[in-house]
Amino acid sequence: CAKKTDYNTFDDSQYIESNQQYAYLNNSLNTQSSVVINANLIGTTIDTLSNDSLKIRLNTTKPSSTEVSGSIAVDNSLIGAYNTANNTNYVELPASSYALSNNSNLSIPKDSLVSSNAAILKINKTGLTLGTSYVLPIKISNVTGASASNNENTVYVVVNIPAANTASTAKANGYVQVMYVEVNYVNPLNAGSYYLTNSKIPYFDIVNLFAANIGFDNTLQKVVVTFNQNVTAILNNRAKYIVPLQKKGIKVCLSLLGDHQGVGFSNFTSYKAIDDFAQQVKSIVDQYQLDGIDLDDEYATYGINGQPRVNDSSLVLLVKRFREVMPNKIINYYYYSDAISIPRYSQWKGLTVGQYINYTYQGLYGVYSAPNVAGFTDKKRIGPFSVNVAVNQSATTLATRASTAKTAGYGVFMWYNLQSTVRDTWFGSVSNVFYGERVSHNGEIFNKDW
C-alpha cells in the first residue's frame, strides 16, 4: 500500500517561507502522491474498477507573475525505488490497460494556482491478472516558470486486483453477527478464531475496526478523518491484520467516530463539504481495501469550538453521498447517541438514510430496542440487541435475547469489545438459537503486537 496516510489536499506549508516557487501534480481524487484503484470481482471475473478515469493537473504553491508550464509522462523506471521505499512489490501496469491523453502539456495561467487544462488517465481491465497489484508512475518534467517539487513531482497510480475469494460466512436464514474490535487494546485477528462447530463456517460476518476519528483541521478549515497510532498500525499492516479475516469471508469495516471537536456526520453545512468528506473516506476504504464503513455519532459534541449545531439535511445527504461514491461497500449504521439515533434526522425532503445503508444496530447493551431508521424496514438487517463482551455475561440470558430477536424477525446480533479471552460459550449460546449449532474456538489467540 502507499506510504502516506494523509488524505487531505496537498500540504504546501513546507514551502511557505521560501521565495522559491514550486510546481507539483495533483489529481481529481485530491490525494497526494498516490492514487489507489481497486477492482471488484464477480466470481473470478473483474467486474468494475473503483475509478476508471483520473484528471491530473499541474499546481503551483503560489500565484506566478508569468505562465507556469510542464509536461507529464509515464516513467516506469521509478517503480523499483517506489517499491523499496514503501515495502511493496507492485508490478508495471501493462500499456494495454491504460491511456494517457488530452494534454500531456499542462499550463498554469499567470496569477493562477492550477492548470487550465488536465491530462486524462483512463484505466481499463485489459491484461490485468487476479491477485496482482500494479503501479503506474506519472511524472512531471520540463517545468518552466517555476521549479518542480521534489516531493510531489510524481503521481503513483496503484491498481489492486484481488485474488478470487470464494470464502463466505453466509449462514442459515441469513442471520448476521457483527463484532466491534477496540484496536487500541485487542488484535482483530482474534475474531477469525471462532467458527460454527459443525458447519465450520466463521462465526462473525462483519468486524468493525474501532475506530478512526472525525476532527477539524484548522489550517485547511475542513472536517478530516484521523488515525491514532493503533489504527495506523492495523491499516498499514493490512496483509497481517485484515487480509486473513477477509480470506475467511469476514467483511472488515472501519468505524468512524467523533472526537469531541464539534464536528460529525450531522452538522455539515454545504454539499461541497459533504462531498469532500465522503471522498476522504472513499480514499481510505480504497487505500486499505476495506469492505465498508461503520458510522458512530458518539462524541461529536456538536456546537462547541465555534462549530454549527445539528441540522436536518446533513446526515441524510452524507450517507447518500457515501453510497454514491462507494456503491459496492457496506455502510453500517450504529444507532446510538446524538442525531444518528433521532428518527427525524434520518429523513429529509423525501430522502431517507434507510435507502443507503446495509445494517443498523443499537448500543444499549442488555436492552431490547430496535433501531428506528427512516426508510429501513428489513428486519433481517436490523439488530435490536447488543452485548459488551468485556462485561460478564450469562449464557442463558444471551440465549433468551437471541430468541427474542429471532422470534420478532430480526436478523442481526451485535457484539462489542472482543477480548483475547476465549468466549466460545457465550457466542455459542446465541449461535445455537440462530443456527442450531454451537461455536468453537480454533485455539489461536493473538496478542497486540504492534
Secondary structure, DSSP 8 states (H G I E B T S, - for coil): --S----SS---GGGTT-S--EEEEEETT--SSEEEEEEEEETTEEEEES-SEEEEEEEESS--SS-EEEEEEE-GGGHHHHHHHHT---EE--GGGEEEES-SEEEE-TT-SB-SS-EEEEE--TT--TTEEEEEEEEEEEEESSEE-SSSSEEEEEEEE----------GGG-EEEEEEETTTS-GGGGGGEEETTT--BS-SEEEEEEEEEEEETTTTEEEEE--HHHHHHHHTHHHHTHHHHHTT-EEEEEEEE-SSS-STT----HHHHHHHHHHHHHHHHHTT-SEEEEE-TT--TT-TT-----SSHHHHHHHHHHHH-TTSEEEEEE-SGGGGSGGGGEETTEEGGGT-SEEEE--TT-------TT---GGGEE--EEETTS---HHHHHHHHHHHHHTT--EEEEES--SS--HHHHHHHHHHHHSS-EEE-S-------
